[in-house]
Amino acid sequence: MNYRVVTYILGWVLNIEAGLMLLPFVVSLVYGEMSEGLAFVWVALGSALVGTILVVRKPKDTTFYLKEGFVTVALSWLMMSAVGALPFVINGDIPRYVDAFFETVSGFTTTGASILSDVEALSQCSLFWRSFTHWIGGMGVLVFLLAIIPMAGGTHMNLMKAESPGPSVGKIVPKVKNNAIFLYGIYIVLTFIMVILLIAGGMSVFESLCTAFGTAGTGGFGIRNDSIMSASPYIQWVITIFMILFGVNFGVYFLIITGKLKEAWMHEEARTYFAIILGAAAIMFIDLRDIISGTADAVRHIFFQIGSIMTTTGFSSVDFDMWPETSKTILVLLMFIGACAGSTGGGIKVARIIILAKTFGKEIISFLHPRSVKKIKVGGKVVEHETLRATNVYFVTFMLLFVVSVLLISFEGKDMVTNFTAVAATINNIGPGLSMVGPTQNFGFFSDFSKLVLSFDMLAGRLELFPLLLLFCPSVWKPKKKLS
């Protein structure tokens, strides 16, 4: 382990977080919340001081393998969450640190699960920071770091692999730094367009920014106690469309921008993603046709909740915990499927579902025709054996972590639906579940132990499991041997 280069990158992450914390302070000045806003200044100064100490001397040895990439990403996200929670505690908006840590982890991992029963009681600067963490975490702070900080090429790619969601990470453009710049370019432009559309629908600038941050990062923190339920149909449709757009693999947008429309149309994961959305909507419309009055309202709420759950955003336009069992079951299944790889969404990812389904089909055929040789293809390209192996290992690890987490929080004696969907909502980075963690409820009733378990699940889900799990592997921490 090359500790020096790891701490160097962690120092830059602290400096970036310190700079970002000045934005909620500006909000506090606008709304006359100086005492609450100063909490962000003090934490920013402390972060900047530590960060500067760590980056003042650039490491001579810049050796950076995938192991360092995984550890750096995991420690960065833990550190960002631990530091990002401090302003909530200092200004009194969330007095208990465990609660503030849970809320901040939920923000950075774009989960949207909350311990707050009265969101509207928060100061405006805290509301802004809470939603802004979604936007930061949606694309990833280390992707942003790659776009602005010059580092060795191996460092770039190994950080990208460790932080980017999906079964495999490819480069849209040849240079990883340009890749990061392009991704953030799309991210910023889509967010800006959404803000304009929300303002056109009657939202204030503050509300539009917070809502767009939650949508772009597919996070789902609302600034109202009823989430998006009281918003106009126009606002709900805008959010629905952009939730679905941010759940698409950003590589598709690159194809569209570069004029490769046929390749974009033939993108197998994106087509499967939209097919699942339409299929789920058709079934749920049949199931809910007598529950929601009016075809227009039914279509709006169905597409909103499908888009919200499948992209793992977590906004609510209606209390879907009151829907029939068939519709709730579909939503729970969509929780696990998730959005596309290379998007800001969570879950297992559509790409992995495609690979797992085709692997299953291949194995069935091999039983019928033992001597047949069939390659698994996705999007017309052969899936490498390493990707197949990684997908299978990911799925097994995911299910093991899911089962262990449900078991750990079950000791509190809550009902099975609550426990199951609480873990499903956190490990898939969704937010609301069913029963006691439904769309009109919160996670505040859990013990500190369960909150930490669920916080671990949120981080593990956002980082694709292995970066966080590797922290518990002793061999990872062995110092790099010096050459004699």
Buried (B, 14 or more C-beta within 10 A) or exposed (E): BBEBBBBBBBBBBBBBBBEBBBBBBEBBEEBEBEEBBBBBBBBBEBBBEBBEEBBEEEBEEBEBEBBBBBBBBBBBBBBBBBBBBBBBBBBEBBEEBBBBBBBBBBBBBBBBBBBBEEBEEBBBBBBBBBBBBBBBBBBBBBBBBBBEBEBEEBBBBBBBBBBBBBBBBEBBBEEBBBBBBBBBBBBEEBBEBBBEBBBEBEBEEBBBBBBBBBBBBBBBBBBBBBBBBEBEBEBBBBBBBBBBBBBBBBBBBBBBEEEBEEBBEEBBBBBBBBEBBEEBBEBBBEBBEEEBEEEEEBBBBBBBBBBBBBBBBBBBBBBBBEBEEEBBEBBBBBBBBBBBBBBBBBBBBBBBBBBBEBBEEBEEEEEEEEEEEEEBEBBEEEBEEEBBEBBBEBBEBBEEBBEEBBEBBBEEEBEEBBBBBBBBBBBBBBBBBBBBBBBBBBBEBBEEEBBBBBBBBBBBBBBBBBBBBBEEEEEBEEEBEEEE
